[in-house]
Amino acid sequence: MFQSVTWPLISLALLSVDLEAVARRLRLTLETSWDRHGSVRAAFFVLEGMDFVVTHHEGDAPGTHVWTRKGGSVDPAARVGSLLAALGVGPDAVSYSTWGAGTDLSHLPAAWWRGRGKPAWSHQDTWDNFKKRPGMFVGRVTFGAVVGFLTGYDTASDKALLDGFGEWLAARLGYGSNLVYWALAEKLIFPDGRPEEPWSPETEQHAVAGLIGLIDEFFDHLADDPKDRPGTA
């Protein structure tokens, strides 16, 4: 996750300049992460002694959101003015600002409001984000890394994610109630036998996709058969 998680941010402006152009001009490295609304790219830098964060969220209109870390006095106009000068653009590049020029509060960019409330993520939210971008959670995506993360998460959440998954796999196979879920999953993912190690990247990708698909099928099964949900017996 972004290093800015430690510091609350204050929104300054929305520029009509694309984030990639800002990064090229200022020689910034863009980081990619996600929130409950999707992926977001950002860069953190200091300009003339003032800190900045520039972002763009997937789904937003083209442009660059400009923020500063909360703390100390903030002169929004001066800060953004120094950024505009560094970018070689004028005030006309400011689509919205927090100090009045061009601001229409009824049309503020959605990204400015995302950080104001922080609703708790459900376990389903976590799963939905994990299955779309497992690399954000485990780095190099391998079957072992995915199993390790899911097992750790399930343990930390008191089996809120995978409770009953192993039993469901065993029932589907017709045997293996004494086996851990990933061993059962391997038997369904590789019906002709587990490949010899080390696995190729293609085999790892196939195994991860197979495991994610099985967990999704398990959740669909629980949705269709409420009586099989853990704790409802």
C-alpha positions as CSV (number, residue, x, y, z in Angstrom):
1,M,0.0,0.0,0.0
2,F,1.1,3.6,-0.5
3,Q,3.3,5.2,2.1
4,S,0.8,8.0,2.4
5,V,-1.5,5.7,4.5
6,T,0.5,7.0,7.5
7,W,-0.5,10.6,6.8
8,P,-4.0,12.1,6.2
9,L,-4.1,14.1,3.0
10,I,-5.6,17.5,2.2
11,S,-6.9,18.0,-1.3
12,L,-5.5,21.0,-3.1
13,A,-6.6,20.9,-6.8
14,L,-7.5,18.9,-9.9
15,L,-5.3,19.6,-12.9
16,S,-6.3,19.0,-16.5
17,V,-2.8,17.6,-17.1
18,D,-2.6,13.8,-17.2
19,L,-0.7,12.1,-14.4
20,E,1.7,10.5,-16.8
21,A,2.7,13.9,-18.2
22,V,3.2,15.2,-14.6
23,A,5.4,12.2,-13.8
24,R,7.5,12.6,-17.0
25,R,8.0,16.4,-16.5
26,L,9.0,16.0,-12.8
27,R,10.8,12.7,-13.3
28,L,8.6,10.9,-10.8
29,T,8.0,7.2,-10.2
30,L,4.4,6.3,-10.1
31,E,3.2,3.7,-7.6
32,T,0.1,1.6,-8.1
33,S,-2.2,0.4,-5.4
34,W,-6.0,0.0,-4.8
35,D,-8.8,1.0,-2.5
36,R,-12.4,-0.3,-2.3
37,H,-13.2,1.6,-5.5
38,G,-10.5,0.3,-7.7
39,S,-6.8,0.9,-8.6
40,V,-5.1,4.2,-8.0
41,R,-1.7,5.5,-9.2
42,A,0.2,8.0,-7.2
43,A,3.6,9.8,-6.8
44,F,5.0,11.4,-3.7
45,F,7.6,14.2,-3.9
46,V,8.9,17.4,-2.4
47,L,9.1,20.6,-4.5
48,E,10.7,23.8,-3.1
49,G,10.5,22.4,0.4
50,M,6.8,21.6,0.1
51,D,5.4,18.0,-0.1
52,F,3.0,16.9,-2.7
53,V,1.0,13.8,-3.6
54,V,-0.4,13.5,-7.1
55,T,-2.9,10.8,-8.0
56,H,-5.3,9.4,-10.6
57,H,-8.0,6.9,-9.8
58,E,-9.4,4.4,-12.3
59,G,-12.8,5.5,-13.4
60,D,-12.1,9.2,-12.9
61,A,-11.9,11.6,-15.8
62,P,-8.4,12.3,-17.2
63,G,-6.4,14.7,-15.0
64,T,-4.2,14.8,-11.9
65,H,-5.5,15.2,-8.3
66,V,-3.0,17.2,-6.2
67,W,-2.8,16.6,-2.4
68,T,-0.6,17.5,0.5
69,R,0.0,15.7,3.7
70,K,-2.0,17.1,6.6
71,G,0.1,18.9,9.2
72,G,1.3,22.5,9.7
73,S,0.1,25.5,7.8
74,V,-1.0,25.0,4.2
75,D,-1.2,27.8,1.6
76,P,-3.0,26.0,-1.2
77,A,-2.6,28.7,-3.8
78,A,1.2,29.0,-3.2
79,R,1.7,25.3,-3.2
80,V,-0.2,24.7,-6.4
81,G,1.4,27.8,-7.9
82,S,4.9,26.3,-7.4
83,L,3.7,23.0,-9.0
84,L,2.3,24.8,-12.0
85,A,5.5,26.7,-12.5
86,A,7.5,23.4,-12.4
87,L,5.1,21.8,-14.9
88,G,5.4,24.9,-17.2
89,V,1.6,25.4,-17.3
90,G,-0.6,28.3,-16.2
91,P,-3.6,28.7,-13.9
92,D,-5.9,27.6,-16.8
93,A,-4.7,24.0,-16.1
94,V,-6.5,24.1,-12.7
95,S,-9.9,22.5,-13.2
96,Y,-10.9,22.7,-9.5
97,S,-9.2,24.1,-6.4
98,T,-9.8,24.3,-2.7
99,W,-9.2,28.0,-2.4
100,G,-12.0,29.3,-4.6
101,A,-10.7,29.7,-8.1
102,G,-12.8,27.5,-10.3
103,T,-14.4,25.7,-7.4
104,D,-17.9,24.4,-7.8
105,L,-18.7,22.3,-4.7
106,S,-21.6,20.5,-6.4
107,H,-19.1,19.1,-8.9
108,L,-16.1,18.3,-6.9
109,P,-14.2,15.2,-8.1
110,A,-15.3,12.0,-6.5
111,A,-11.7,11.2,-5.4
112,W,-11.8,14.1,-3.0
113,W,-14.5,12.4,-1.0
114,R,-13.2,8.9,-1.0
115,G,-10.9,9.3,1.9
116,R,-13.3,11.2,4.2
117,G,-15.2,8.1,5.4
118,K,-13.5,4.8,5.9
119,P,-16.1,2.1,6.1
120,A,-14.9,-1.3,7.3
121,W,-14.1,-3.8,4.6
122,S,-16.2,-6.9,4.6
123,H,-14.4,-10.2,4.1
124,Q,-16.2,-10.3,0.7
125,D,-14.6,-7.0,-0.2
126,T,-11.2,-8.4,0.7
127,W,-11.8,-11.5,-1.4
128,D,-13.1,-9.5,-4.4
129,N,-9.9,-7.3,-4.4
130,F,-7.6,-10.2,-3.8
131,K,-8.9,-12.3,-6.7
132,K,-8.6,-9.4,-9.1
133,R,-5.0,-8.3,-8.0
134,P,-3.4,-11.1,-5.9
135,G,0.0,-9.6,-6.7
136,M,-0.9,-6.6,-4.5
137,F,-1.1,-8.9,-1.6
138,V,1.6,-11.5,-2.2
139,G,4.1,-10.0,-4.6
140,R,5.2,-12.8,-6.9
141,V,2.0,-14.8,-7.6
142,T,2.5,-18.5,-7.0
143,F,0.2,-21.2,-5.7
144,G,2.1,-21.4,-2.4
145,A,2.1,-17.7,-1.9
146,V,-1.6,-17.5,-2.5
147,V,-2.3,-20.4,-0.2
148,G,-0.1,-18.8,2.5
149,F,-1.9,-15.5,2.4
150,L,-5.4,-17.0,2.3
151,T,-4.6,-19.4,5.2
152,G,-3.1,-16.6,7.3
153,Y,-6.1,-14.3,6.6
154,D,-8.5,-17.1,7.4
155,T,-6.8,-17.8,10.7
156,A,-6.6,-14.1,11.6
157,S,-10.3,-13.6,10.8
158,D,-11.4,-16.6,12.8
159,K,-12.2,-18.7,9.7
160,A,-14.4,-16.0,8.2
161,L,-13.3,-16.6,4.7
162,L,-12.8,-20.3,4.1
163,D,-14.8,-22.0,6.8
164,G,-16.3,-25.1,5.2
165,F,-14.2,-24.9,2.0
166,G,-12.2,-28.0,2.8
167,E,-15.4,-30.0,3.6
168,W,-17.0,-28.8,0.3
169,L,-13.9,-29.9,-1.7
170,A,-13.9,-33.3,0.0
171,A,-17.6,-33.8,-0.7
172,R,-17.0,-32.8,-4.3
173,L,-14.1,-35.3,-4.6
174,G,-15.9,-38.0,-2.6
175,Y,-12.8,-38.5,-0.3
176,G,-10.1,-36.5,1.5
177,S,-11.9,-35.2,4.6
178,N,-8.6,-35.6,6.5
179,L,-6.6,-33.4,4.0
180,V,-6.0,-29.7,4.0
181,Y,-7.9,-27.6,1.5
182,W,-5.0,-26.8,-0.8
183,A,-4.2,-30.5,-1.2
184,L,-7.8,-31.2,-2.1
185,A,-7.8,-28.2,-4.5
186,E,-4.7,-29.5,-6.2
187,K,-6.5,-32.8,-7.0
188,L,-9.3,-30.9,-8.8
189,I,-7.0,-28.4,-10.5
190,F,-4.6,-31.2,-11.7
191,P,-6.9,-34.2,-12.4
192,D,-4.1,-36.1,-14.1
193,G,-1.8,-35.7,-11.2
194,R,0.3,-33.0,-9.5
195,P,3.0,-31.7,-11.7
196,E,6.6,-32.3,-10.7
197,E,8.4,-29.3,-9.1
198,P,9.6,-26.8,-9.7
199,W,6.5,-25.5,-11.4
200,S,6.7,-23.4,-14.5
201,P,5.2,-19.9,-14.4
202,E,2.4,-21.2,-16.6
203,T,1.7,-24.0,-14.1
204,E,1.7,-21.6,-11.2
205,Q,-0.7,-19.3,-13.1
206,H,-3.0,-22.3,-13.8
207,A,-3.0,-23.4,-10.2
208,V,-3.7,-20.0,-8.8
209,A,-6.6,-19.4,-11.3
210,G,-7.9,-22.8,-10.4
211,L,-7.9,-22.2,-6.7
212,I,-9.5,-18.8,-7.1
213,G,-12.2,-20.4,-9.3
214,L,-12.9,-23.1,-6.8
215,I,-13.3,-20.5,-3.9
216,D,-15.7,-18.5,-6.1
217,E,-17.7,-21.7,-6.8
218,F,-17.8,-22.4,-3.0
219,F,-19.2,-18.9,-2.4
220,D,-21.8,-19.4,-5.1
221,H,-22.7,-22.7,-3.5
222,L,-23.2,-21.0,-0.1
223,A,-25.3,-18.3,-1.7
224,D,-27.5,-21.0,-3.4
225,D,-27.8,-23.2,-0.3
226,P,-28.0,-21.1,2.8
227,K,-28.4,-24.2,5.0
228,D,-24.8,-25.1,4.1
229,R,-23.4,-21.9,5.5
230,P,-21.2,-22.3,8.5
231,G,-23.1,-21.7,11.7
232,T,-26.5,-22.4,10.2
233,A,-26.8,-26.1,10.9
